[in-house]
């Protein structure tokens, strides 16, 4: 029974550590998503500007 108690205690400590790692990984994912989203918006705006310029030149 004492072995089981020790294992459960260590599991609880490790679960807290895993929770911290999950929060860290989630934060990194959200930061990367924001950066990639900004690049996508910037690229889309550049493409719209290029298309608008090309269409004006055709007229």
Secondary structure, 3 states (H helix, E strand, C coil): CHHHHHHHHHHHHHHHHHHHHHHHHHHHHHHHHHHHHHHHHHHHHHHHHHHHHHHHHHC
